[in-house]
Amino acid sequence: MNTIDPRIHQVLDGELPAEALPEELRRVAAQIAAAADLLAAPPAQAGASLESRVMARIRRPPPSRVRRMLDWLVTPHALVLRFRPAWSLALVVLVAALTLFSVGDDGPELGEREGIAQFVGRFPGARSVHVLGSFNDWRPGSIALEDQDHDGVWRATIVLPEGTYEYMFVVDGERWVPDHLAERLVADDFGRENSVVIVRAARR
């Protein structure tokens, strides 16, 4: 006795769509469903045996490809989406990389004789940090640094004409601090040391 594939049982019980079966099993399921319909229907003509009715139904030519396509289009189907963790992670990394590149493309536009000066200082617990120097006539409060990560490291990036500039940090509006990571330090007229930054033109 042949054993019916359990997936055919699931299709006949409505637990699995017929489209989920391979073509061969789909035909078997259709034949069994047709036989069940014949058993449930009254005999088409008196004297016709059950065997003859079943065989006549089974021997019907299969529907054409166009007919099957039309039936598939009008029949509701379940849509199942599956994601592999590795591909999901790769997609996240790709989106992050594209975001970073797009942010980088929106950087400041530089003139022919301009460059970028980056100021970084570590001031844990500070409420505000500003940089001032010869590039802004030592005006306090005009260029603020930011601690976006709240890790005590304050940063600012500004565009300046190429040249050599002296500068200092002002912490919390009152404490003047030189940048000891600067390219060099020079003495000022007040007995303090100013930091020095050299801005080089980005385009030659």
N, C-alpha and C positions, 0 to 999 in steps of 0.2 A: 504494500500500500504506500502510495506517495504521500509525503508530508507537505502540507501547504506552508509556504513561507509565512512566518508570523507577521511580516509587514503587510501581507495581503489581508490578514485578519484585521489589522489596524485600519486599513483603508475601508474595508466593508463595514467596520463599526463606526466609521466617521472620525477616528482618532488621528488619522494621517491623510493628507491630501494625496490623490492619485499621482500628481505630478512628482511626488517625492520618490516614486518607484522607478526602477529601470524600465526600459521599453517592454522587455519580455514579460516582466511581472505585471506591468500595467495591462497588457493584453489578457493575461490570465485573470486578473481581478475583474476586468470588464466582462469576460465570459462567465465567470461565476455570478456576477451581479445580474447578467442577462438571464442565466438559468434560474436564479431566485425570483426574478420578475415573472418568468413563465410559470413557475410553480404557484405563485400567488394569483395569477390571472386565471379566469375561467377558460375552458377549452374553446379554441376558435371555431371548431367544427366538431360535430358529433362523430364519434368513431375514431378521431385522431388520437394516437397514443401519446403518452408523455414523452417517450423516447423520440418520436418523430418530431414533436414540437421543439424539444430542446435542440436536437441536431439541426433543424431548419434555422433556428435562431443563431446557432454557433457558426453555421456555414455562410451566413450573410457576409458579403464582401466588406472589408474594413472601410471606414470613411476616408475620403480623400484628404490630402495634406491641407488643402484650403479649408475644408470643413473642420478638421482638427484645430487649425489655427484660429478660426472663428469661435469655436467652442472654448478654446483656451482664453481668448480675449474677453469673452462675456462671463467667464466663470471667476468668482472671487478666489484670490490666492493669499495665503499667509506669507508675509515678508519677514524673514529672519536675518538680522545683521549680526555677524560675528567678528570680533576684533582679536588679533593676536597681541599679547602684551608687548612683544618686541617691536612690532610695527607701530603700536600706539606711542611707545616711547620715542621712536624715531621721528614720528610726526610732531611730537611736542618739541624735540630738539630742533627740527627744521623750522618750525614757526618761531622759536626763540631766536635762532640765528638770523632769520629774515628780519625780525624786529630790530635786532641790534644793528644790522647793516643799514636798515632804513633810518635809524636814529643817527648813525654816523654820517649818512649822506646829507643830513639836514644841518650840518655844522656851520660855523660862521664863515661868511665869505671874506676872503682876504684880498687886500689890494696888492699891487706889485711889490711894494716895499714894506709890507706888514708881516708880522709873525704872531705866534700865540705864546702868551706867558701863563704858566700854571703856578698857582700858589697853594701850598699844602702845609698845614700846621696841626700839631696834636695839642689840643687844649681840653682835656676832660673836665666836665662840669661847667664849661663856659656857657654863658647865655647868648653872647654875640661875639663875632670876630670880624674885623674889617682889615683891609690892606690899604695902606696909603703910601705915597712916595712921590718921587720927582715926576712920574708920569701923570699925576693928577694934582700937582702943586700942593701935595701934602694935605689935601682936604679930608678931614675925618668923616667917616660915615658914608662915603660915596660908593665904595666898592665892598660889598659884604661877601664873606665866605659862608658856605653852607655845610652843615653836618647832616646829610640826608639819611645816613645809616644810624645816627645817634650813637656812634662808637667813639666820639671824642676827636675824630679826625675831620678838620674843616678844610674845604676846598673852594677854589674859584679859578676860573679860566677867562682871560680877557685877551682881546686883540689890541696890539700896540704897534706903532711904527718901529722899524728896526732901530736898535740903539742900546745903550747901557743905562740902566736906571737903578736908583737907590730906593729902598722901601723898608717898611716895618709893619708888624701886625699890632693892632690895638684890640685888646681883649676886654670885653664888658665895658667898653667906652672909656677906660681909664688906664689900663696897664699896657705900656708900650714894650713889645717883645721883638727882638730881631729873629730872623729865620736862620737858625744855625745849619740848616741844610742847603743854604744858598751857595752859589758858585764862589762867592767870597764876601768878606765883611770889610767895611771901611769905617774909620772914625768920623764922627760928625762934629759940628761946632759946639755941641752941648756935652761932650764927654761920653757920649754913647756910641754904639756901633750900629751902622746901618747895613742891611743886607743888600747885595747887588745881584741883579738879574740882567742877563744879556739876551736881547730879543733879536733873532736872526730872521731875515725875510724868508717866507716859505717858498716863494717863487723867485727864481733868478732869471 
